Amino acid sequence: MKKRRLKRWVKVVLTLVVIYISFFIWKQAGIVGRLSQTSDFYLVMCWLTWIYLLIGQVFIYKKIWE
């Protein structure tokens, strides 16, 4: 099966969308961090948020630009 390649402008648009989503998640991380002091559910959400922000984006960018 032939692998399809994304055009350069599509890669740029996808990268900008990921940056926008990551900025939104980063803004919400403060709220989730405050809520995590009283609830274990929000503590897990806080951990997942920071794992995505620190590691997850690298994998997404790698998939887009390879």
LOLODREN-327110 format. One record per residue (C-alpha): residue in one letter; chain; x, y, z. Coordinates in Angstrom, 2 decimals, always signed. Layout:
<sites>
+------+------+---------+---------+---------+
! code ! unit !       u !       v !       w !
+------+------+---------+---------+---------+
!    a !    A !       X !       Y !       Z !
...
+------+------+---------+---------+---------+
</sites>
This chain:
<sites>
+------+------+---------+---------+---------+
! code ! unit !       u !       v !       w !
+------+------+---------+---------+---------+
!    m !    A !   +0.00 !   +0.00 !   +0.00 !
!    k !    A !   +1.37 !   +3.38 !   -1.02 !
!    k !    A !   +1.98 !   +5.88 !   +1.75 !
!    r !    A !   +0.43 !   +9.29 !   +1.16 !
!    r !    A !   +2.43 !  +12.43 !   +1.88 !
!    l !    A !   +1.03 !  +15.66 !   +3.22 !
!    k !    A !   +1.70 !  +18.85 !   +1.32 !
!    r !    A !   +3.84 !  +21.47 !   +3.01 !
!    w !    A !   +0.99 !  +23.94 !   +3.57 !
!    v !    A !   -1.08 !  +21.20 !   +5.25 !
!    k !    A !   +1.83 !  +20.42 !   +7.57 !
!    v !    A !   +2.12 !  +24.10 !   +8.50 !
!    v !    A !   -1.62 !  +24.36 !   +9.18 !
!    l !    A !   -1.60 !  +21.19 !  +11.31 !
!    t !    A !   +1.40 !  +22.49 !  +13.25 !
!    l !    A !   -0.39 !  +25.78 !  +13.96 !
!    v !    A !   -3.50 !  +23.87 !  +15.10 !
!    v !    A !   -1.40 !  +21.76 !  +17.49 !
!    i !    A !   +0.27 !  +24.91 !  +18.86 !
!    y !    A !   -3.14 !  +26.54 !  +19.40 !
!    i !    A !   -4.54 !  +23.45 !  +21.14 !
!    s !    A !   -1.43 !  +23.16 !  +23.31 !
!    f !    A !   -1.72 !  +26.81 !  +24.34 !
!    f !    A !   -5.36 !  +26.23 !  +25.30 !
!    i !    A !   -4.42 !  +23.14 !  +27.33 !
!    w !    A !   -1.61 !  +25.08 !  +29.02 !
!    k !    A !   -4.05 !  +27.82 !  +30.03 !
!    q !    A !   -6.43 !  +25.21 !  +31.50 !
!    a !    A !   -3.59 !  +23.46 !  +33.37 !
!    g !    A !   -3.63 !  +26.17 !  +36.04 !
!    i !    A !   -7.31 !  +25.63 !  +36.75 !
!    v !    A !   -6.87 !  +21.86 !  +36.84 !
!    g !    A !   -3.86 !  +22.28 !  +39.12 !
!    r !    A !   -5.93 !  +24.23 !  +41.64 !
!    l !    A !   -8.69 !  +21.62 !  +41.52 !
!    s !    A !   -6.19 !  +18.78 !  +41.94 !
!    q !    A !   -5.53 !  +19.84 !  +45.53 !
!    t !    A !   -8.93 !  +18.48 !  +46.53 !
!    s !    A !   -9.63 !  +15.65 !  +44.08 !
!    d !    A !   -7.66 !  +12.65 !  +42.84 !
!    f !    A !   -9.44 !  +12.80 !  +39.47 !
!    y !    A !   -8.09 !  +16.29 !  +38.81 !
!    l !    A !   -4.66 !  +15.21 !  +40.02 !
!    v !    A !   -4.57 !  +12.54 !  +37.29 !
!    m !    A !   -5.84 !  +15.09 !  +34.76 !
!    c !    A !   -3.07 !  +17.47 !  +35.82 !
!    w !    A !   -0.42 !  +14.78 !  +35.33 !
!    l !    A !   -1.79 !  +13.85 !  +31.90 !
!    t !    A !   -1.88 !  +17.50 !  +30.89 !
!    w !    A !   +1.78 !  +18.05 !  +31.72 !
!    i !    A !   +2.84 !  +14.76 !  +30.12 !
!    y !    A !   +1.14 !  +15.85 !  +26.91 !
!    l !    A !   +2.66 !  +19.32 !  +27.07 !
!    l !    A !   +6.18 !  +18.01 !  +27.68 !
!    i !    A !   +6.27 !  +14.80 !  +25.60 !
!    g !    A !   +3.11 !  +14.38 !  +23.54 !
!    q !    A !   +3.70 !  +17.31 !  +21.25 !
!    v !    A !   +7.05 !  +15.95 !  +20.15 !
!    f !    A !   +5.44 !  +12.75 !  +18.89 !
!    i !    A !   +2.69 !  +14.67 !  +17.11 !
!    y !    A !   +5.17 !  +16.96 !  +15.36 !
!    k !    A !   +7.30 !  +13.97 !  +14.41 !
!    k !    A !   +4.29 !  +12.26 !  +12.80 !
!    i !    A !   +3.32 !  +15.42 !  +10.92 !
!    w !    A !   +6.79 !  +16.27 !   +9.59 !
!    e !    A !   +8.26 !  +12.84 !   +8.84 !
+------+------+---------+---------+---------+
</sites>
